[in-house]
């Protein structure tokens, strides 16, 4: 495996959209929603590549001293190989000097994702009841980042 994290470009949208549809049976983002992120000044967009193939993506919002992972996915074909952990560690390293707090929402029943986030130090801070369109609740998890100014 030859893993690399880089900023997402508009040329990546078709592959990111494909991974998004394969990863989320409900609440998948529309192609237009992904395209719109390129117009938002607070949106950070990244892809994970294995060689030349995009195998994961992340879209974050960075507002003042808080970052929020809006969507994050690894292509189902590439899961259970440590790629999600590698990708998140790289994102955390890139954010350390930009923000103090990283948050995300995760389905309460998504135990593999919750285990991954906990392994990197994320803690559950609250629950959003009936957050998803199918009525499932979300857990809000956060990770405190310690930057230079702290």
C-alpha positions as CSV (number, residue, x, y, z in Angstrom):
1,X,0.0,0.0,0.0
2,X,1.2,3.5,-0.9
3,X,-1.0,5.8,1.2
4,X,-1.1,9.5,0.7
5,X,-3.4,12.3,2.1
6,X,-3.9,15.3,-0.1
7,X,-6.4,18.1,-0.6
8,X,-9.4,17.2,-2.6
9,X,-9.8,18.8,-6.0
10,X,-13.0,19.2,-8.1
11,X,-11.7,16.3,-10.3
12,X,-12.1,14.0,-7.3
13,X,-15.8,14.7,-6.9
14,X,-17.0,11.7,-9.0
15,X,-14.9,9.2,-7.0
16,X,-15.8,10.9,-3.7
17,X,-19.5,10.8,-4.6
18,X,-19.2,7.1,-5.5
19,X,-17.5,6.3,-2.1
20,X,-20.2,8.4,-0.3
21,X,-23.0,6.4,-2.0
22,X,-21.4,3.0,-1.2
23,X,-20.7,4.1,2.5
24,X,-24.0,5.6,3.5
25,X,-27.3,3.9,2.8
26,X,-29.3,6.8,4.3
27,X,-28.2,10.4,4.6
28,X,-25.6,10.2,1.8
29,X,-24.6,13.5,0.4
30,X,-25.7,14.6,-3.0
31,X,-23.2,15.4,-5.7
32,X,-24.3,19.0,-5.5
33,X,-23.6,19.1,-1.7
34,X,-20.0,17.9,-2.3
35,X,-19.6,20.5,-5.1
36,X,-20.9,23.2,-2.8
37,X,-18.1,22.6,-0.3
38,X,-15.6,24.1,-2.8
39,X,-17.4,27.4,-2.5
40,X,-17.3,27.6,1.4
41,X,-14.3,29.4,2.9
42,X,-14.4,27.3,6.1
43,X,-14.6,23.9,4.3
44,X,-11.5,21.7,4.3
45,X,-11.6,18.8,1.9
46,X,-9.2,15.8,1.8
47,X,-8.8,12.5,0.0
48,X,-6.9,9.4,0.9
49,X,-5.1,7.7,-2.0
50,X,-3.6,4.3,-2.3
51,X,-1.3,4.8,-5.2
52,X,-3.3,6.8,-7.6
53,X,-6.7,5.5,-6.4
54,X,-8.9,7.6,-4.1
55,X,-10.0,5.2,-1.3
56,X,-11.4,7.7,1.2
57,X,-12.4,11.2,1.8
58,X,-13.1,13.7,4.6
59,X,-14.9,17.1,4.6
60,X,-14.4,19.3,7.6
61,X,-15.6,22.7,8.6
62,X,-13.1,24.9,10.4
63,X,-14.7,27.8,12.2
64,X,-12.6,29.8,14.7
65,X,-11.1,27.3,17.1
66,X,-13.3,24.4,16.3
67,X,-13.3,21.8,13.5
68,X,-16.1,19.5,12.7
69,X,-15.9,16.4,10.6
70,X,-19.0,16.8,8.3
71,X,-18.5,13.5,6.5
72,X,-15.7,10.9,6.5
73,X,-15.6,7.6,4.7
74,X,-13.3,4.8,3.5
75,X,-14.4,2.9,0.4
76,X,-16.0,-0.3,1.8
77,X,-13.6,-2.4,-0.3
78,X,-10.7,-0.9,1.6
79,X,-12.0,-1.1,5.2
80,X,-10.5,-3.1,8.1
81,X,-7.0,-2.4,6.9
82,X,-6.2,0.5,9.2
83,X,-6.8,3.1,6.5
84,X,-9.4,5.0,8.6
85,X,-7.0,5.3,11.5
86,X,-4.1,6.4,9.3
87,X,-6.3,9.0,7.5
88,X,-7.7,10.4,10.8
89,X,-4.2,10.6,12.4
90,X,-3.0,12.6,9.4
91,X,-6.0,14.9,9.6
92,X,-5.5,15.5,13.3
93,X,-1.8,16.3,12.7
94,X,-2.8,18.9,10.0
95,X,-5.4,20.5,12.3
96,X,-3.2,20.7,15.5
97,X,-1.9,24.2,14.6
98,X,-5.3,25.5,13.3
99,X,-7.8,24.5,16.0
100,X,-8.2,23.3,19.6
101,X,-11.2,21.0,19.2
102,X,-12.3,18.4,16.7
103,X,-15.9,17.1,16.7
104,X,-18.0,14.7,14.7
105,X,-21.4,13.0,14.7
106,X,-21.6,9.2,14.5
107,X,-24.6,6.8,14.4
108,X,-25.1,5.3,17.8
109,X,-25.1,1.9,16.3
110,X,-21.9,2.3,14.2
111,X,-19.7,0.4,16.6
112,X,-16.7,0.0,14.3
113,X,-16.5,3.8,13.8
114,X,-17.0,4.5,17.5
115,X,-14.2,2.1,18.3
116,X,-11.9,3.8,15.8
117,X,-12.7,7.3,17.1
118,X,-12.2,6.2,20.8
119,X,-8.8,4.6,19.8
120,X,-7.7,8.1,18.7
121,X,-8.8,9.7,22.0
122,X,-12.3,11.0,21.0
123,X,-14.9,11.0,23.8
124,X,-18.7,11.0,23.7
125,X,-19.9,14.4,24.9
126,X,-23.6,14.2,24.1
127,X,-26.3,12.5,22.1
128,X,-28.5,14.0,19.3
129,X,-31.7,12.2,19.6
130,X,-33.4,11.1,16.3
131,X,-30.7,13.0,14.4
132,X,-30.7,10.9,11.2
133,X,-33.5,10.8,8.6
134,X,-34.3,7.2,9.7
135,X,-34.8,8.3,13.3
136,X,-31.5,6.9,14.6
137,X,-29.7,9.0,17.2
138,X,-26.1,10.3,16.8
139,X,-23.4,10.5,19.3
140,X,-21.3,13.7,19.3
141,X,-17.7,12.8,19.9
142,X,-14.8,15.3,20.4
143,X,-11.1,15.3,20.6
144,X,-9.2,18.1,22.3
145,X,-6.1,19.2,20.3
146,X,-3.3,21.0,21.9
147,X,-1.8,23.6,19.7
148,X,1.3,25.8,20.0
149,X,-0.5,28.7,21.6
150,X,-2.2,26.6,24.2
